[in-house]
Amino acid sequence: MAAWIVRAGARGEYEETALGQNVVLVSWDQIPDLGPVQSREQMDALFRSSVPLEDVKPGAVAGYIGQLWALRSLIQVDELVALPLKGRAAIAVGRVTGPYRHRPDLAATHTRAVRWLATDIPRSTLDGDILSALYASQAVCRIPREDVEARLVALAGGRPAGPVGQAEAAEERLDLESYALDEVVNFVGRRFTGHRLASLVSDILLAQGYTIEVSPPGPDGGVDILAGRGHMGFESPSLCVQVKSGAGPVDVNVLRSLEGVLHGFGADHGLLVSWGGFTGVALSEARSRFFKVRLWSANDLIRELLENYEQLPGNTKAEIPLKRVWALVLEEE
């Protein structure tokens, strides 16, 4: 039985919808209901009549049609799907429970119903061949790996995946940017645990031009870092920063606690950093506090690190040795 990758948006913008609504989904909202489509040829005609082809990269049309056809017809009920999560260094694994369904009530309308077996499998626990498959650039694609179903089910149940089998020979176009980002995420996750993660966040804020004060290890009263602009930190914006280095997602109570201490410190804003990501409720509540509190997941923190890498202290750069490289970006065929 096959296993599939179905992404939730190029930037993970539909992840919480997928997990909360028990679906995998793709957008292409300009394309109507795929239910009546009965063949690849009909899918081709529907795509070409619905999407302005001048907006699609040359050579990419066939690939997009193939991905929509896979979601509509090739993925079978009871097969496994893996959702790589952009918000944290983890994947969700579920089993397909129903046929294609058009859902105009959702942000991305083309869906398959799923029963999630696990939503927080750390990428660091994945075998190398499965991990590499996650970097295929397509939004929907089969995972061409030996014994992939049994290995994913074992990981979803918290068990070792067993010996790594031989990867099937396959030509795959890899998402090198995501692969490199995850390599850095995994490296930093191993090196910067506990209070050391707060020190890394403080170095990033320092590189961004803040004057900072870091709380010593131990009880911190809900604030790990105080940061303000200007030579002595008296200028706006001023921040209270809380850093959580655990592997599990932070819930909404931590967000509310941080917001509650802002007034006592006289801070303008709060920044909550969670290496393990955030629960759906925390993410939803944070949106309503957009102008007061911001959230950084592991990927957000690493992106800020990369953007400010040249301005980081020398000892931090020595601990996280990075080199800028160039990669050829080919159009989809």
Beta strands, then each sheet from edge to edge (+ up, - down):
strand 1: 3-6
strand 2: 23-26
strand 3: 80-85
strand 4: 90-102
strand 5: 110-122
strand 6: 140-142
strand 7: 211-214
strand 8: 225-229
strand 9: 235-244
strand 10: 269-274
strand 11: 293-296
sheet 1: 2+ 5- 4+ 3- 1- 6+
sheet 2: 7+ 8- 9+ 10+ 11+
end
